[in-house]
Amino acid sequence: MGAAKPNAPDEPIRTQKYQPIKDYALIGDCHGAALVGTNGSIDWCCLGRFDAEPSLWRLLDINKGAFFLIHPTQKTAVERAYVPDTNMLRTVFTTPSGRVAVTDFMPVGRDPTADEADYVALNAPGWLVRVVEGLEGRSELRVEYRSAVQAFDRGFSQDSEAPILFCDSAPAAGAPMLDTVLTVEAGERRAFVIAPESDAARAPLAQVDRLQAITRAFWEQWCKRCCYQGPYDDMVRRSALVLKALSFAPSGAIVAAPTTSLPEEAGGVRNWDYRFSWLRDSSFVLQALAALGYGGEARKYCEYLGLCCVQTLPELQILYGITGEAELDERLLDHLEGHDGASPVRVGNAAYTQKQVDIYGELADWALIYQALGGPVDSTLETIIREMANHVAEHWHESDQGIWEMRGEPRPHVHGKAMAWVALDRALRLLGPNPVWDAARAEILEAVSTRGVDPSGGHLVQAFGYPDLDAALLLVTLLGMPLEPEVLARTVEAVEEQLRVGDYVHRYLTEDGLPGGEGAFLICSFWLVDALLICGRAEEARTLFERLLTKANDVGLYAEEINPMTDAFLGNFPQAFTHLALINSAIHLRLHEEGGAESLSGTHADRSKRAAELMLHRQALWHAPHDAPAESESRRSILDPQELLQAYPRSTTERTNP
């Protein structure tokens, strides 16, 4: 390697062009995550925790942010793909003089105490690994690792040390950057590891080959447990891998996305921190994973519910921190430019203080699915459901901010009322008769059937007393709520007429208390697929679904939103909401293919049982788990932290301090 060219800590990094959100790919270890651009630059990385102070963050300030670039010095063609059935990314650069591959991953494996069917008890050292391999000829690579000019979050209390770069040939310790040209011949292999400085005793570079094998085995074995059978298998599995990567293994929490403040409008202000666990999103994720045959994640999530929900019962927050934190105060990082100039950058999320009636229904709905597939409703979950139902029976009539977390005045949202009905209906199914719950459920149905229906159009409206439309009303078609089929069909038609733009669907067009605009929400397009199926428009549903599959980026990932005019990705990335919706729509299409419209009737629990019967050939996930790999095979994915403590010979020039 060539010599480093250190710059003073306060010297600004040269300005470059922001990579579009669509150009990134996710790698992760079920603890933290990173984003890798098509240009070979890692511009976002949180090690150890999704909500940690990022180690790399040029994604949100190209002039000040830290990054790690590996890219040919010559004109290059780029091909990239995930190593099959993993969250390990392989990028191949082809230049006039050679071909070289860069494999990026974050090591993860199963705990030594885990049995052969356990893929939720995990260990990860909190490292980021890049492996360079010469494939043909000779390739010259620019290797540039730059620490931040200043802190990402000046108010962040760093409990752990900042990471450093380990490489097999580096300048003297203390340099604030690495900027060099690396020549790689065919057959040559070089490695780089970002890890805490205290991990020097573990000799990270000596561990790379073993960790790469363990990580690949873990993802492949987890993916083999996917029981989906049908069309679109590759996209369903990729979406499942995204959802698994967004789970926080130590607690069972599931984050909405691994990023903060990616804008919902180019240059806009609707920039939010999604590195937390929303009860709604998590319930939807677990529903999708259960339909694919994954039960362990749901069991672990029950532990998380006990950790966070009991703090606030009988009320529930809409989101909590990944280790159960109830207070997630929102702050603005005004010293950062924001992605492509979109400011402010936010950490924390003030939505945790909002009232949203629908979350009680989503959590109760998931609990019924959990029970229907053989999951045990223990005393903690029973207490949560009972307290929720009592609260909903008393407060269902109150206005709220709605599923979309509007920051304007509360409204009596119809979707929220429908989900209040679901909360009581599922509680009655789970816990048995209760006259108070039963009476409130009947009152809600009457209110939605009268006050929630537009008198002239005969369709549901966004809120009592407001004629606006809302894409969340598409979900009402799937609840098993005894509304007139004609009302549901007209609701779908009205949403299409007012909110649909080509293949995309906007959430709403009403004022929401925030300046600026936003893109179309991709999850709403998949909801439309489901609603079209329910309404008997199967061919339209399949056509729309297949078009939506073409909107993913080159490695099968989706953001939260999309610009309907340009197909540019907007919002945090990748987004759990979008990927879980893809899975659900694929399963609904598969059910319809086998059993027609009747197979989609009833509740989500009913459909989940039918999916289990179709794809697993049984009704339960937890009472009769599907085949696990042989013990000798499953041992390949074990990552024992104690083994990482073994001493390995290493060079004293193995590291670079950023």
N, C-alpha and C positions, 0 to 999 in steps of 0.2 A: 504493500500500500504506500501511497505517497504521504507526504507530511501534511499535518493539519494546518489550517490557516486561522488561528484564533482571532476573534474580534472582541472588542471590549463589550462588557455586559450591556452597556446602554446604547451600543451602536445598532441602529435599526436594520432589520433584514430587508433585502431588496424587495420591492413590490413585484408580485406576480399576479397572474389571473386566477381567480377562484375556480376550482373544479366544480362543475354542476353536481348537484346532489345525486343525480342519476348515475354518475361515474363511479360511485363508491360501492364497495362490497364490505360485508360484515365478517369479522372474525370474533370469537369470544370463547370464554371458558366457564360459563354459568356462574361467574362472579363479576367480571367486568367485560369490556368489549372495546373494539377498535374498528376504524373505518379505513380501508385501503383504496386509493384512487387508481384509475386506469393508468395514470402516469407513474405508478410505483411509489407514490408518497402516502405515508400513513399520517393523516392530518387530525385524527381524533383518537384518543386512547385513554381509558380509565382503567387502571389496574386494581385488582382486589375487590373493588365495589363499583357498581354502575354509577353511584352518586359521588364517587371520590373526586378530589381535585384532579383534573385531567393532566396526564403526563405530556400528551401531545394535543394541541388545540388550534392549529393553523386554520382549521375549518371555520373558526369564528373570528379570526383576525389574521389576515395573511401577512401583515407587516410585523406583528409582534409575537405571533403564536409559534409554539414549538412544533417540529415535524421531523420525519425520518424518510428521506427520499433515496430510492435505488432505481436508477434509470440509465439506459445507454447514452453515451455521449454522441452517438451517430443517429441519423434518421432511422426510425424504427417502426415496425408493425407490431401491434399488441394483440395477443389472444389471451384470454383468461377464463378460468372455470374453477369451480370447487372440485377438489379431490372427491370423487364420487361418494355420496352418502356421508359427507362430513361438512364441518364448518371450517375447513382448511382451504385457503385460496392459493391457486397456482397460476402465476402470470408468466407467459412466455413472450420474450422480446426477440424479434428477428431483425437483424441489421445486415448491411452488405457483407460484413466480415464474420458473422456467426449468429448462433442462437443461444439464449440463456434463459433459465427459468428461475423465478423467485417464488418460494413457498412461504406463506405467512400463516402463522397459527398462534394460539394461546394455549399452552399445555393444560390438559385436564384429564382426570381419570377417576375411576371408582375407588372408594375407600377400601382398605384391606379387610375391614370388618363386614363389607357388603356381601350378601349372598349372590348367587349367580343371576338372580332376577332383579337385583337392586341397582337402578341407574339414577337414583336421586341422592344417595350418600356419596358425595364427590369431594375430591381434593384438587386444588390448583395452586401452584406456587406463586401466581400473580406475575407471570413473566410474559413478554411478547417476543416471539422468535421469528427471525427471517433467515431462510436458507437459500443461498445462491448456488446454482448448479450449471456448469457449462454443458451445453448439449451438442453444439457443432462449432467448429472453427474457433475464433478468438473474439471475445467481446470486451469492450471497454465500458465500464459502468461508473457513473457519477454516484458517489455515496455521500450523502449530506445529512448529518444529524445536527439539528440546531436546538439549543435550549431556548426558553422564552426570554425575551427582553425584559419582561416583568411578570409578576404573578398573574395567573388567570383570575383568581378570586382573592382579592386583597383581604377579605374578611374571613377567609376559610381557615379553620384551625386544623392544621395538618398533624394528625396523630401518628402517622408513619413517615419514614424518611422518603425523600425524593429518589426516584430510580436513576440509574446510570446505564450507560451503554457498555456492554462487554463485546469485544471483538478480538479476532485472533492476531491482529497486528494493528496497534494504535499508538497515537502520540502519548506523551507523558500525561499522567493524571493531572487534572486541574484545568485542562483546556475546556472552554465553554462550548466547543462545537467540534464536529468532525466534518471536514470537507476535502474529499480526496477522489482520485480516480483509481478504480480497481480493474485490473486485467484478469479475465477468467478464460482459461483454456477448456476445450472439450474434456469432460470427465473430471474437472476440478470442482471442488465443493467448498464453500465458505459459509460461515454462520455468524449471526449477530443476535444478541439477546439484550433486551431492556429489562432490568431487574433491580430491586433494591440493592444499595451498596453493601449492606450487611450480608447479602447472599453470595458475596465473593467466595466465602468458605465452601460453598456448594459447587464452585467451579461450573457456572452455567453452561459454558461452551462444551465441556466434557459430557454434559447431560443431553445435548440436543438430539442425537440419534435415538436414544432411548425414549425421550419424551415425545418425539415425533411419532414413534411406533405406538406408544401407549395412547396418545391422543387420537390417532387414526383408528385404532382398535375400538376405543370408546365410542366414537361417533358412528362407526360402521355397525357395531353391535346394537347400539340404541336404535339406529335406523332400521335394522332388520326386524325389530319388534313392531314396526308399523304394519297394521293389518289391512290397510286400504287395498282394495282390489277393484280396478276399473280404469277408465280413461283418465288422462291427465296425471298419471302416477308421478311423473317427475316433478311437476309443480306442487302437487300435494306434499310430497316428501320434502321438497325444499322449504315449503312454508312451515312444515312441522319442525324442521331443523332450526329455522329462525325462532320459532316459539320456544324451543328448548334452550336456545342460546340466550334468550331474554329472561330465563328463570334464574333466580338468585339461590343457588344451592344451599347455603347455610340456613336460610329461613323458610324457603319455599315460596317466597314472594315472586311475582312476575311483573317486570317493568313494562310500561307502555311502549317505550322506545329507548335506545341506549344513548340518546343525544339530548341536548338542550338547545333551544333558540334557533333551530333551522326555520326560516320564515315561511308563513302560509301565503305570502305574497311577495314578489320580488321587491326588495327595498322596503318592505312593510314593517309594522310594529307588532303584529300578532305572532310573537315568538315566545314559546313556552318551554319549561323544563319538564320533560317526560320521564325522567329517570326515577320514577316512583311507581308504586303499585296501586292501581285503581281497582276497586272491588268489581266494578262492572266489567272492565277489560279482562281481568283475571278470570271471572266467571265464564266469559265467552271463550277464553283460551282453553280452559279446562274442559269445557264442553267439546271443543274441536278435538283436543288430544284424546279424550275418552272415546270419541267415535272412531279414532284410529287405533285404539287398543291400548292406550297408555293410561295406567291407573296410579302408578307411584307418585306422579306429580300431584295428583289430587289428594292423596293421603298426606303428603308433605304440606300442601296448602292448608289443610285443616289445622295443622300445627300453627301455621302463620296466622290464621283467623283467631285462634285462641290467644296468640301473642298480642294482636293489635286491637281486635274488636272489643274485647272485654274492657278495654280502657275507657270506652265511650258509650257503652250500652246504657239505656236502650236505644240511643241514637247511634248511627254509624256515620263516620266520615266517608266521603267518596274516594279518598285515597289516603294511604299511609306510606311512611318510609319503608325501605326494604328490610329493615330489622324492627319494624313495628312502631317507628316514631310517629307521634300524633301531630306534632307541630312542624310545619314545613314552610316557614315564613319565606316570602318571596322578596328577593333583592335584585336591584338592577346593577349590572357591571358596566358603568358608564365609560370606563376607560377602554373598552373593547369596541371595535368597529362593527362587529356582527357579520354574519355570512353575506358576502357581496354587498356590504354596506347596510344590511337590514338590522337596525338596532331598535330597542335595546336588547342586550343579552341578559337573560334572567337565570337565576338559580333559586331553587325553591318554587313552590306553586301555591298561590293564594287561594286556589279553588278548594283547598282542604277545608276552608271555613264555610263553603256553600252548602245549602240544603238542596238535595236532589232526591225526590221521593222514589225514583225508579230503581235506585241501587238495592233497595230492600227486595224488590221483585226479582232482580237478576241473581242475587245471592241465593234466595229461596229456590229459584228455578234450577240453579246449578245443584243445590242440595238434593233436589228430587231426582235429578239425573244421576248423581252420585249414588243415591240409595237404589235407584232402579237398576243400576249396573253392578250391584252387590257391595257397594261401599257402606261401612258401618256409620250410622248416625250416633256418635258418642254423646256423652253428657255435655261436653263443651259446645258442640254443634247444635244440640237440642236446645240448650240455653239461649244461644244466639238467635235461633229461629223463633223461639217463643217470645223473647224480648222484642224482636223485630216485628212480629205479628201484632203484639199488643200496641206497640208504638204506631204502626200503620193504621190500625183500627181507630185510633184516637185522632190521628193527624193527617189522614189521607186527603182531606179536603183543602189543605193549606197550599198556597202557591209556592213555587220553587224556581230554581234557575234552569232546570231541565237537563236532559242528557248532554246538551252541548255546552253546558257551563257558561251560559250567557252572563255577562257582567252588568246587565241592565236591571230594571225592576223585575221582581219575581212575577210569574204568571202561573195559572192553573193548567199546566201542560197536559194534554190528553194522553200522550205517551206515558207520562209519569203516572197518571191515574190508572191507565191500563196495567202498568207494572205494579201499582199498589194492589190491584185486584189479583195479580199473579202472586204477590207476596202472601196474601191471605189464602188463596186457593191452594198453593203449595204447602203452606203451614198446616192446613186442614188435612191434606193428603198424607203429610209426614207424621203429624202428631195426633191426629184424630179429632173428633167433634169438639167444637167450641162455639157456643151460640153467639158470642160477641163478634168473633171473626166472621162467622157465617152471615150475620146481619150486615156487617160493614161491607162484605164482599158483594152482597145484593145491592146495597146502596150505590156502590161504585159502578156496577154494571148499568144500573138505571141512569146514573149521571152521564156516563160515557155515551150511552145509547141515545140520549136526548140532547144534553147540553154540548156534547162533543161532536155532534153531526151538523154539518152545514145545512140549513133548512132548504136552500134552493138547489144546491148541488148534490145533496144526499151522500156526502163523503165526510170522513173525519177531518177535523181541523187541528191546527197546532195547539190551541188552548181554548178553554171555555171563554166565549165572548170575543174571540179573535178569529177572523176568517182565513188567516194565512195557512199555508201548507208547510209541512215539515217531513223530511225524508225518514225520520224516526218512526213515522206512522206506518211505514212499510213493515216494521217489525211486528205490529199488532196482528198481522195476518198469520203469524207463526205461534201465537200464544195459546191457542185452544180456548180463547175467550168467546163465549156464545153470542157474537154479534151477527147481524144479518149478512150472509155472503155477498149480497148486492152492495152493501155499504163498503165492505172490504174491497170489492172489485172496483167500485167507483173511486175509492181512495187511491188505489194504485194508478188508475187512469189520471186522476187529478195531479198526483205527484209527478207523473211523467209529463203532463202538459205544462206544468208551471216550473218544475225544477230540473228536468232532464235536458242536457245539452249533448246530443249525439250519444256516445256510450257512457257519458258521465252524468252524475246527479249531484246537485248542490244540496247542502243541508237544509237551507231555508233562504229566503230573500228578505227577511224582516230585519229591522234595526236590533242590534244586540248589545248596545252600550259600548262598542269598541270602534275606533277609527279604522279606516282602510278596508280592504277586501280580502278575499281568500280564494283558493282554488276549489275544484270539486273534490269532495271526499270520496276516496276510492271505495271505502267500505259500503257507502250508500249504493254504489253500482252493483255490488254483490248482493246487497239486501234486495235490490230490484230483481235480480235473478231469482231469488227465493220466492219473492212475492208473485212473480209471473208464473212460477210453477204452481203455487197454491191456487192461483186463479185460473188454472187450466190452459195457460199459454206456454206450453212446454217448448215448442220449437223456437219461439222468441227468446225464451230463457237460455236455451243452449247456445244459440247464436251469439247472444250478448256475452255469455260466460267465455266463449272461445275468443271473442274479440278482446275481452279484458285480459286474457292470458298473454296477448301480444303486447300489452302495455308495460309489462315488467321490464326491468333493465336486463343487461346481457347475462347476468348471473341469477336471474329469477327473483329479484327483490323489488319491493314496492315501498314508496313513502306513504305518508298519511294522505297527501293530496296530490292533485295533478292539475296543470294548467290545461283547460279544455281546448285551447287554441293551438298550443305548441307541444303538448304532452310532456313539458318539463315537470320534474318532480318538485313538490313543495312540502314543507313541514318536516317534522322529525322523521328519522330514517334509520333502519327500516322500522316499519310500524306494525306492532302486533295486531292491531285492529284489522288491517287490510289482509294480512296473511291468514288469520283465523277465519275471516269471512270467505276467503277463497276455499279453504278446506270444507267449511260447512256447505257452501254451494255445490262443490264437487260431490259431496256425500248425498245431498238432496237430489241432485241429478241422477246419481247412481240408484238411489231408492226409487225414484220415479220410473227409471228405466226398467226396474224389476217388478214394481208393484203398482205403477200408475199413481193417480192422484190420491187414492186412499192411503198409500204408504206414507204420505206427508201430513196426514190428519193428526189432530191432538196436540200434545205438548212436546217440548223439546225432549223430555224424558222418553216419551213414546217413540219418537224418531230415533233416539239414541239406542234404544233397545232393538228396534228393527235393524239398525245399522250393525249392531253387534251380532245379531242373528245371521245377517247376510254375510258379513265379512269374517266374523270369528266363529260362526256356527254354534253360538251359545248366547245366553242372555246376560251373563255376568263377566266382569273383568277381574274382580278381586277374589271371587270364590274359586275360580278355576283359571289361574293365569296361564297364558299361552306359553308355548315352549320357550325355554331359555337356552342359551348356548351351553354346550358341555362345559363342565367346570374348567377343564384345561384351556378351552377357548376363552372363557370369560376372564381367566386370570391375566390375559394379555392386556386388559384395559385397567388393571389395578395400578394406581399411583400411590405409593407409600411415601409420605413425607419424610420418614426416618431414613429412607434410602438416599434422599437428596442431601442428607447431612454428611454422607460419606466423603472423605477427603479424596480429592483427585489432584494429580500434578497439574500445575498451570503456570503460565508465564506471568511474570510480574507486570508485563505490559498488556495484560488481557482486558483492561477496562479503560473507559473514557468517561470522565466526569463531565456531564453537560454543564 
